[in-house]
Amino acid sequence: MLQKNEQYSELHNAASDAEDELEIMRLLGCGLSEYNIARI
């Protein structure tokens, strides 16, 4: 987990997973346009 909250206990948190994914994308220099291929 990339967040610095040491009190966090991982069960499954989709919101934190999404935040982590966006942070990874930012660190890689990718923009939100990478998600244009996603189907909802």
DSSP file (Angstrom, degrees, kcal/mol; ACC not computed):
  #  RESIDUE AA STRUCTURE BP1 BP2  ACC     N-H-->O    O-->H-N    N-H-->O    O-->H-N    TCO  KAPPA ALPHA  PHI   PSI    X-CA   Y-CA   Z-CA
    1    1 A M              0   0    0      0, 0.0    16,-0.1     0, 0.0    15,-0.0   0.000 360.0 360.0 360.0 137.9    0.0    0.0    0.0
    2    2 A L        +     0   0    0      2,-0.0     2,-0.1     0, 0.0     0, 0.0   0.654 360.0  99.8 -88.6 -17.5    1.3    3.4   -0.9
    3    3 A Q        -     0   0    0      1,-0.1     5,-0.0     2,-0.1    17,-0.0  -0.379  70.0-137.5 -72.9 150.8   -0.5    5.4    1.7
    4    4 A K        +     0   0    0     -2,-0.1     2,-1.0     3,-0.0    -1,-0.1   0.076  61.8 123.7 -98.5  24.5    1.4    6.4    4.8
    5    5 A N    >   -     0   0    0      1,-0.2     3,-1.3     2,-0.1    -2,-0.1  -0.748  37.8-174.4 -87.5 101.3   -1.4    5.6    7.3
    6    6 A E  T 3  S+     0   0    0     -2,-1.0    -1,-0.2     1,-0.3    -2,-0.0   0.645  80.3  63.1 -72.6 -14.1    0.2    3.1    9.7
    7    7 A Q  T 3  S+     0   0    0     -3,-0.1    -1,-0.3     2,-0.1     2,-0.2   0.554  79.3 111.9 -83.6  -9.1   -3.1    2.6   11.5
    8    8 A Y    <   -     0   0    0     -3,-1.3     2,-0.5    -5,-0.0     0, 0.0  -0.440  51.4-161.5 -71.6 134.9   -4.7    1.2    8.3
    9    9 A S        -     0   0    0     -2,-0.2     2,-0.6     3,-0.0     3,-0.2  -0.980  17.8-131.4-117.7 121.6   -5.6   -2.5    8.4
   10   10 A E        +     0   0    0     -2,-0.5    -2,-0.0     1,-0.2     0, 0.0  -0.609  50.9 136.2 -79.8 116.3   -6.1   -4.1    4.9
   11   11 A L  S    S-     0   0    0     -2,-0.6     2,-0.2     0, 0.0    -1,-0.2   0.571  84.5 -55.2-109.1 -77.8   -9.2   -6.2    4.6
   12   12 A H        +     0   0    0     -3,-0.2     2,-0.5     0, 0.0    -2,-0.0  -0.684  59.8 174.9-164.0 118.5  -10.4   -5.0    1.2
   13   13 A N     >  -     0   0    0     -2,-0.2     4,-2.3     1,-0.1     5,-0.2  -0.903  12.0-169.9-129.8 101.8  -10.9   -1.4    0.5
   14   14 A A  H  > S+     0   0    0     -2,-0.5     4,-2.4     1,-0.2     5,-0.2   0.845  87.9  55.9 -61.9 -35.4  -11.8   -0.6   -3.1
   15   15 A A  H  > S+     0   0    0      2,-0.2     4,-2.3     1,-0.2    -1,-0.2   0.930 110.0  44.5 -64.9 -44.5  -11.4    3.1   -2.6
   16   16 A S  H  > S+     0   0    0      2,-0.2     4,-2.6     1,-0.2    -2,-0.2   0.885 111.9  53.5 -66.6 -37.5   -7.9    2.8   -1.3
   17   17 A D  H  X S+     0   0    0     -4,-2.3     4,-2.3     2,-0.2    -2,-0.2   0.917 110.2  47.6 -60.8 -43.3   -7.0    0.3   -4.1
   18   18 A A  H  X S+     0   0    0     -4,-2.4     4,-2.4     2,-0.2    -2,-0.2   0.903 111.4  50.2 -65.7 -41.5   -8.2    2.9   -6.6
   19   19 A E  H  X S+     0   0    0     -4,-2.3     4,-2.2     2,-0.2    -2,-0.2   0.914 111.0  49.7 -62.8 -42.3   -6.2    5.7   -5.0
   20   20 A D  H  X S+     0   0    0     -4,-2.6     4,-2.5     2,-0.2    -2,-0.2   0.913 110.0  50.6 -61.7 -43.1   -3.1    3.5   -5.0
   21   21 A E  H  X S+     0   0    0     -4,-2.3     4,-2.4     1,-0.2    -2,-0.2   0.914 110.4  48.9 -63.0 -42.5   -3.6    2.7   -8.7
   22   22 A L  H  X S+     0   0    0     -4,-2.4     4,-2.2     2,-0.2    -1,-0.2   0.878 110.8  51.0 -65.2 -36.2   -4.0    6.4   -9.5
   23   23 A E  H  X S+     0   0    0     -4,-2.2     4,-2.6     2,-0.2    -2,-0.2   0.902 109.7  49.8 -66.4 -41.1   -0.8    7.2   -7.6
   24   24 A I  H  X S+     0   0    0     -4,-2.5     4,-2.0     2,-0.2    -2,-0.2   0.926 110.5  50.2 -61.9 -44.4    1.1    4.5   -9.4
   25   25 A M  H  <>S+     0   0    0     -4,-2.4     5,-2.7     1,-0.2     4,-0.5   0.904 111.1  49.3 -59.9 -41.9   -0.2    5.9  -12.7
   26   26 A R  H ><5S+     0   0    0     -4,-2.2     3,-1.3     1,-0.2    -2,-0.2   0.928 110.0  50.5 -63.5 -45.1    1.0    9.4  -11.7
   27   27 A L  H 3<5S+     0   0    0     -4,-2.6    -1,-0.2     1,-0.3    -2,-0.2   0.830 109.5  51.6 -63.1 -31.7    4.4    8.0  -10.7
   28   28 A L  T 3<5S-     0   0    0     -4,-2.0    -1,-0.3    -5,-0.2    -2,-0.2   0.550 117.4-115.2 -80.0  -7.9    4.7    6.3  -14.0
   29   29 A G  T < 5 +     0   0    0     -3,-1.3     2,-0.3    -4,-0.5    -3,-0.2   0.677  67.0 144.4  81.7  17.9    3.9    9.6  -15.8
   30   30 A C      < -     0   0    0     -5,-2.7    -1,-0.3    -6,-0.2     2,-0.2  -0.650  38.5-141.5 -90.7 146.2    0.6    8.3  -17.2
   31   31 A G    >   -     0   0    0     -2,-0.3     3,-1.8    -3,-0.1     4,-0.2  -0.483  31.0 -99.3 -98.5 173.2   -2.5   10.4  -17.6
   32   32 A L  G >  S+     0   0    0      1,-0.3     3,-2.1    -2,-0.2     4,-0.1   0.703 112.7  80.3 -64.6 -18.3   -6.1    9.6  -17.0
   33   33 A S  G >  S+     0   0    0      1,-0.3     3,-1.8     2,-0.2    -1,-0.3   0.723  75.0  75.4 -62.3 -18.9   -6.4    9.2  -20.8
   34   34 A E  G X  S+     0   0    0     -3,-1.8     3,-0.6     1,-0.3    -1,-0.3   0.751  90.7  57.3 -61.5 -22.1   -4.9    5.7  -20.3
   35   35 A Y  G X  S+     0   0    0     -3,-2.1     3,-2.1     1,-0.2    -1,-0.3   0.442  75.1  97.5 -89.1  -0.4   -8.4    4.7  -18.9
   36   36 A N  G <  S+     0   0    0     -3,-1.8    -1,-0.2     1,-0.3    -2,-0.1   0.723  79.2  58.7 -61.5 -19.9  -10.2    5.8  -22.1
   37   37 A I  G <  S+     0   0    0     -3,-0.6    -1,-0.3    -4,-0.2    -2,-0.1   0.555  83.4 110.2 -85.1  -7.5  -10.1    2.1  -23.2
   38   38 A A    <   -     0   0    0     -3,-2.1     2,-0.5     1,-0.0    -3,-0.0  -0.389  59.4-145.1 -71.3 143.7  -12.0    1.0  -20.1
   39   39 A R              0   0    0      1,-0.1    -2,-0.1    -2,-0.1    -1,-0.0  -0.926 360.0 360.0-108.0 133.5  -15.6   -0.2  -20.5
   40   40 A I              0   0    0     -2,-0.5    -1,-0.1     0, 0.0    -2,-0.0   0.344 360.0 360.0-115.5 360.0  -18.1    0.5  -17.8
